[in-house]
Amino acid sequence: MKALIVKNLRKSYGETEVLKGINLEVEEGEIFALLGPNGAGKTTFIRILTEGLAYDSGEILVFGRPLSKETATLIGYCPQESIAYENLTVRENLEFYADLYNAPKERVDEVIREFNLPPDKRAGKLSGGQMKRLNLATAILHEPKILVLDEPSAGLDVPSRRELWKLILGFRDEGKTVVMATHYMEEAERLADRVAIISDGRVVAVGSVEELKKLAGGESVIHVEGILRGAESIPGAIVKGNALRLRTPNPREELPRLIEALLKRGSEIRLVKVEEPTLEDVFVKLTGRSLE
Amino acid sequence: MNVRAIKGILRKDLIEIRREKTTVFWIIVFPMIWLLIMGGIWGHTSPPVTLKVGVVAQGSGAAPIVSAMGNVTLDGRHLFRVIEFKSERSALKNLSSGKLDAVVVFPATFSENLSRGLPVEVVVYYNRADPQEYQIAKGVIEGFFSGFSRELAERREGVLIETLERFLPENTTSRLIPLIEGTARPLSLEEKNVSGRNISPVLFFLAGVMGIQFLFATMSLIGNGTLREIEKGTLRRIAASPTTAWDFLIGKLLSTTVVIFGSILGLIAFSQLVFGSTIFPSLLGWVLLLIGGAFSMGLGLAIAMLTRNVRATSLTINLVSWPMMFLAGIAVPPSTLPNWARPFVDYFPLGRALKDFRLLEIYHVSPSQVAPDVPWLLAASLAVLILAALTYARTVRTLE
């Protein structure tokens, strides 16, 4: 059964159309990522799905039922920002959210164990990683069938991020569905079974990571790091800080030309490698824009 | 309605408030300090004051009464500190510069007219810079001269009756005496004490502090409490649950009510403990307080939802509450207000509810005298609450 069906969803803020007809289908039991840069419309979509934000037109079905307060029990929501009350302990926060969802009281102890949370610590004193885990714990207290995450690893350090990913994968392994919005390519690549690339309020491509990479046309990517001077002027090159990426169908021929061009411009090259295209490369190819 | 969610919101709010020390101070401790100050200053019968009175005696015959003024005492305290002046001009100069409370000018004919039984005109000037002190000085000086005048009348009456009895037949005298007494003393007042419950002035201020709680703490708790949830994003998170925005509002109203009424109970106990007198409200008294609370919550929420900003809400609540604290007779006796301010006492629902509460619980009027106000006060409070709920609903709908 489809966990989520979205048909031609549109939403405007005043004159600005933020969602321009989103169409999606999410299978039960998969991790489905919405990948796009900030401002693409991901958070608006998530808020419509979870917070009841009004939309202009379209249809959303959750396990075949129209989106409503009744379907709210099927969805667990973990927003980007912290929603914990800082003066309340972890346990008190969880008890509060258990009350809101009418979840069994025993679930509070279960999730405290499951997420390795300090029950008597005030939420205001939690580390970033603990706070994120608490956010996630409030989302799964009532054992929802779909977990919706908005930028789950934003602001987390690498170990906390890895820990969080493990929890998300564990949720999928229980047969639950995960819908997550992210602008971290690595997060989408590591976690998602399927990815929808969103740009400017539209879904520009949907598929598994492998399928999407094929959209890059079987091109490879030449990755160069170093002190790059004048690299922006090389046709097709995407420069971010000390790194350059160039998509090409023929790296053997392109690589010497690129190195020569960089050296001529006075660059100091430290690392050169030829890679498979990433989701970001796909995104750039499809939209002509960077994910950042 | 999700009862468990409402209970959860109530519980969460109570824990949060208990742990916020500044909130506890403003809601629990500050009203007690306020009551301590107001009750300590005005909550008891004031001792008699000593007035500084300048005396100008234009002849020598006023010396005995001037001396009497200097000696008159009440509760062991001199009522007048008499300063004699040679000229009216220099006495009035001292009065204008605030060194005197009043100036009494005795005419040159004072003694002569008194002894001949003719009327005497004494001129009094008052310092009117402080209206309250002016009232006190006027009352004390008029009281003194009224007593002096009565004493004089009684002496003249005695002399007259004695003369009549000597020269007129007894049956004529017996008919004239009551007429003479009535002429000398057309009206006599006798002060007696009321038996039964004593009314402590502190109770007025206890009710006043309850009103202040409604004006500031209640409005601020509901208004800023709701706004903080909006600004922090927790209201949006709550909206993502099966709990509705209305469940949230009910929970918020309940938690505010519990906190404010807890604070009022604390004040009631504090007053008993410190001043030895307090108000134990009757059922109708509690109804009036609930109406006051509902009105304040409605007003506070409406202000918050219209301003949609914590700082602007605090400012607006202060702008409304400070004037109303005085104009609606909440912190000061309505009798001290000018006529133009009286409508606030009678028609500002919180002011009226508190006025009725005082009449009922302090001055023990019959509930039937207060009850007719309850329907319109209730209607006004509900109307404000509904307006607040509508502004809240609009805000929740447009949360972007």
Chai-1 contact restraints between the chains, C-beta under 6 A:
chainA,res_idxA,chainB,res_idxB,connection_type,confidence,min_distance_angstrom,max_distance_angstrom,comment,restraint_id
A,T50,B,A240,contact,1.0,0.0,6.0,A-B,restraint_1
A,E51,B,R236,contact,1.0,0.0,6.0,A-B,restraint_2
A,E51,B,A239,contact,1.0,0.0,6.0,A-B,restraint_3
A,E51,B,A240,contact,1.0,0.0,6.0,A-B,restraint_4
A,G52,B,A239,contact,1.0,0.0,6.0,A-B,restraint_5
A,K69,B,P242,contact,1.0,0.0,6.0,A-B,restraint_6
A,A72,B,S241,contact,1.0,0.0,6.0,A-B,restraint_7
A,A72,B,P242,contact,1.0,0.0,6.0,A-B,restraint_8
A,T73,B,P242,contact,1.0,0.0,6.0,A-B,restraint_9
A,Y77,B,A240,contact,1.0,0.0,6.0,A-B,restraint_10
A,E81,B,G233,contact,1.0,0.0,6.0,A-B,restraint_11
A,I83,B,T234,contact,1.0,0.0,6.0,A-B,restraint_12
A,I83,B,R237,contact,1.0,0.0,6.0,A-B,restraint_13
A,N87,B,E16,contact,1.0,0.0,6.0,A-B,restraint_14
A,N87,B,R19,contact,1.0,0.0,6.0,A-B,restraint_15
A,L88,B,I15,contact,1.0,0.0,6.0,A-B,restraint_16
A,F96,B,G8,contact,1.0,0.0,6.0,A-B,restraint_17
A,F96,B,K12,contact,1.0,0.0,6.0,A-B,restraint_18
A,D99,B,R4,contact,1.0,0.0,6.0,A-B,restraint_19
A,D99,B,A5,contact,1.0,0.0,6.0,A-B,restraint_20
A,D99,B,G8,contact,1.0,0.0,6.0,A-B,restraint_21
A,L100,B,A5,contact,1.0,0.0,6.0,A-B,restraint_22
A,L100,B,S241,contact,1.0,0.0,6.0,A-B,restraint_23
A,L100,B,T243,contact,1.0,0.0,6.0,A-B,restraint_24
A,Y101,B,S241,contact,1.0,0.0,6.0,A-B,restraint_25
A,N102,B,R4,contact,1.0,0.0,6.0,A-B,restraint_26
